[in-house]
Amino acid sequence: MKLDHPAIALLGRLLMVYIFLTSGVGKVFDWQGNVQYMNTRHLRMIPVLLVLAAIVELGGSLCLITGFQARVAALMLSFYLAAVTLLFHNYWAFTGMLAATQETHFRKNLAIIGGLLIIASRGRESGHSDKNPSKVKTNNRQGDLRIKAQSGNGKERGELPPQPASFCASVRGAGKVLRKGSGSRFPPGGRNRRK
């Protein structure tokens, strides 16, 4: 099984955003119930906070699903969830079964924050950045050719030494000859063909 397949990363992001997407939709369609719930924490400006929460949850979910600005969205959602966790799941302020339930939510949210931070650090696909890992840059300055290969995180893996312009021209010329199939001094079948 190929674990770095894009479908696995997509499935992981879909499972990760399920809690945010359903919560955001719930805020839109059960506004009054959410206002009452937030009143239990004696917050000010509840309508403003509720709108901001819905925007963060729905916007962050869409970004993670589509991969658009996934790293920024994951970081934003992790900060948001950290604040919500401390505010709404402060299990140390409760007793009995309510404390146990809140502690479970607290630990679950820590796990989600960890997953979001992995997405924020690694990109939209597990182990891949938003850049094409096989992208190659070339520089033609002052008659020399430098080829820089980039790794998946955008850092350069290495550079070939500069080559003189005459070498570059001969390489280009050889490529043309080989593509045309004419002008070769060797017989068909290669240089070391036995008669």
Secondary structure, DSSP 8 states (H G I E B T S, - for coil): --TT-HHHHHHHHHHHHHHHHHHHHHHHH-HHHHHHHHHTTT-SSHHHHHHHHHHHHHHHHHHHHH-TTHHHHHHHHHHHHHHHHHHH--GGG--HHHHHHHHHHHHHHHHHHHHHHHHHHH-SBTTB-SS-TT-EEEEEETTEEEEEEE-TTS-EEEE---B-HHHHHHHHHHHHHHHHT-S-SS-TT-TT---
